[in-house]
Amino acid sequence: MGIDKNNNEYGNESITSLKGADRVRLRPAVIFGSDGLEGCEHSVFEILSNAIDEAREGYGDKIEIVMGKDGSVTVCDHGRGIPVDYNTKEEKYNWELLFCELYAGGKYLNNAGDNYEFSLGLNGLGLCATQYSSEFMYVTIYRDGYKYELEFFKGENVGGLKKEKTKVKTTGTTIRWKPDRDVFTDTDIPVEYFQEILKRQCIVNAGLTFDLYDENTDEHYIYCYENGIRDYIAEISGEKGLTEPVYLSNETMGRDREDKEDYKLKYEMSFCFNNEINLMEYYHNSSFLEHGGSPDKAVRSAFVSAVDKYLKDNNLYKKDEKKITFSDIEDSLIIVINSFSTVTSYENQTKKSITNKFIQDNMTEFLKSRLEIYFIENKADADKIANQVIINKRSRETAEKTRVNIKKKLTGSIDMNNRVEKFVNCRTKDVAKRELYIVEGDSALGSCVLGRDAEFQGIMPIRGKILNCLKASYEKIFNSDIITDLLRVLGCGVELKTKHNKELNSFDINNLRWNKIIICTDADVDGFQIRTLVLTMIYRLAPTLISEKKVFIAESPLYEITSGKNTYFAYTEKEKADITNKLGDKKYHIQRSKGLGENEPEMMWQTTMNPATRRLVQVLPEDAQKTAFVFDMLLGDDLKGRKQHIETDGYKYIDLTELS
C-alpha cells in the first residue's frame, strides 16, 4: 500500500517556532540540562547566582533563602535591586527584557569593566528561563527610593509593573517562585541540595553569609567562611594532614586565541597532602565545576611534572620503575581552586566545566613553577609528599596485579563442570529463586544436601576457619582456596578499594547467581566464629551484598524438647522456658541441639531450610557501621580497644567459653 503524499507534505508551512514562555516550558532540558529534578535544581541556582553576583561586586553581605511549605523558593539579597523601570535605549521596560526576554541582561560587557566584572551569569538566560518555568513568581525590589512589584503566572505577566514611593532606605531584591510540575517531572527539591550548594558558595565567597530557612521543619542553617578556601582546606584536612595547607594566588590577563581579545583572570588555590582524605574541587565565577575542565587539566599536568621531577632529582625511583601517574598524587591530595575571569567558555549552560585554553595554560605554568619553589623551600614536606606518592604508586600497581589475578581465578562456569570442590548446585536457573547455604564442614554438608529442596537450594561447605579478611592483605586473601571458591560460587566478583575508596574492582551485582546468601553454622562458639569470619569476608570483599540485603543468617535451635511423640525446638532460653511451661506436668526430655552434621535430614529441613518454618536473620545495611566497629575491634589491629572490651564486657561471655 503506497503512502498518501498529499497528507505527508513537508513544505514552507511545515516550519513553526516556539514563542514566549513555550520556548522554555516545552523544552526545559535545552536551558537547564534536564526536565527532571536536576533541571529544576539548576533553575533555582540561576536566581541564587544573580544574588551572589551582586554580593561579589560589594553590594550586600547576606543572602536569605526560604524553602516554602507550598514547594516555593524565596531568594532575598541586599544588593542594588534589579533595574526594572523604563529603558530608553532599548525602548522597553527592563522588567520585560530581564524576565521575559531570553539573552537579555546586564552582564554582557563585563570584559569592558561594566556592571559585573566576574559574573556567574553570562548568557542572559537564567532569570527569564526560571520565570518561564515557574507556576508563579512574585518579585519585590527596593531601589532609587521606590518599591517595585511584579507578578507572573505560568510564564505570563499579570498586571504589569507596580511602582510606589517608599521610605525604606535599604535596597535589594526578593524573588519568590514555585517551579512548575507542568514543566519539570519532579520539583521536590530536598533540603540537602540547598545545604550543599550554599556551603560550596560560602567556600568561594569569603565573608558572604547564607541564611537558609526550611518552613517544613522550622529550621535555620547558616553558612559562612570568613577566609574562604583557606578555612575550608584547614577544616577538611584537620589535624591529620601530612603537610600544612599552602595558599597561592595570581592575577593576570591573556587570551584564548591570537585573534581574540585579552581578558582578566584571577585565581586562588589552596592545597595540602593527607594520608586519609583526598579532595579536588574547582570553582569558576562561584560556579562549582563538577567536571572541572581547564583547572583540572592544569592541576594534573603541573603536579605530575613537579613531583616526577623531584623524584628523579632525588633518585627515589627504583631502576627501570615506571613514572608516577596523577592518580598516585590524587590519592593523598586535597586541593581547591577558586578562579574568576571576565570571559568564560562554559561547556554548556549548566556550567559544570570550562574550556578556556588561556586559563589552563596559565594555571599550569604558575602552579608548576610554584610547586618547584615550594619543594625547594620546604624540603621536609617535599620528602613526605614524594615518599607518600611512591607508596601510593606501588600500592596501585600491586592492587592492579591483584585485580587481574583475581579476575582469572574467579572467571569460568561452575554450573556444568562443578569445578569448585564439594559445591552442590541447585536445578533452577531462575536467580530470583536460588538460595545458597554456606555451611561449616563436610558433616553439615551431608545433612544439608539430604535435607534441602534441590530445586532452588545450593550448598557450599566451608572447610575449617577461613582467613580473617580484615587483617590479611589482598594477596594473602586470594591465595586462599576457600575464599576464592566461595567467590566463584557467588559469581558477582569483588570490590577492591584503596584507602581513598577508588575502586579497582570486578564487582557486578547483576552477575550474582543467588537471591539469598544464607550463613548456616552451629550454635556454639566455633560456629559463631565461622559465621563472623564469613560475614567479615563479605563485608570487606563484597559489601554491596549487605547493602542490597542479600545476606542472611540461619538460626539453628539451641534445644530439642521431646514429649511423647511430639518434638519441639527452642531457639532461645526464653523459648525453652515457654515450651516447658506449656507442657506443664507432662513428661518431657530436653537435650542441647546437636551440631548440624548430626541432625537428621528431616530435622534440617524443618528447622533450618524450609522457607515456611525456618528462621532467617537478615543482615541489614543499617548495621554496617556498628558491624565495622565490632569487626575492627575483635579482628583488626586495635589491640588497645580489644583489651578494653575484654576488661569491660568479657564477663558476659564466660559461659560461652565453658560450652566450647
Secondary structure, 3 states (H helix, E strand, C coil): CCCCHHHCCCCHHHCCCCCCCHHHHCCHHHHHCCCCHHHHHHHHHHHHHHHHHHHHCCCCCEEEEEECCCCCEEEEECCCCCCCCEECCCCEEHHHHHHHCCCCCCCCCHHHCCCCCCCCCCCCCHHHHHHHCEEEEEEEEEECCEEEEEEEECCEECCCCEEEECCCCCCEEEEEEEECCCCCCCCCCCHHHHHHHHHHHHHHCCCCEEEEEECCCCEEEEECCCCCHHHHHHHHHCCCECCCCEEEEEEEEECCCCCCCCEEEEEEEEEEEECCCCEEEEEECCEECCCEEHHHHHHHHHHHHHHHHHHHHCCCCCCCCCCCCHHHHHCCEEEEEEEEECCCCECCCCCCEECCHHHHHHHHHHHHHHHHHHHHHCHHHHHHHHHHHHHHHHHHHHHHHHHHHHHHHHCCCCCCCCCCCCCECCCCCCCCCCEEEEEEHHHHHHHHHHHCCCCCEEEEEECCCCCCCCCCCHHHHCCCHHHHHHHHHHCCCCCCECCCCCECCCCCHHHCCCCEEEEECCCCHHHHHHHHHHHHHHHHHCCHHHHCCCEEEECCCCEEEEECCEEEEECCHHHHHHHHHHHCCCCCEEEECCCHHHCCHHHHHHHHHCCCCCCEEECCHHHHHHHHHHHHHHHCCCHHHHHHHHHHHHHHHHHHHHHC
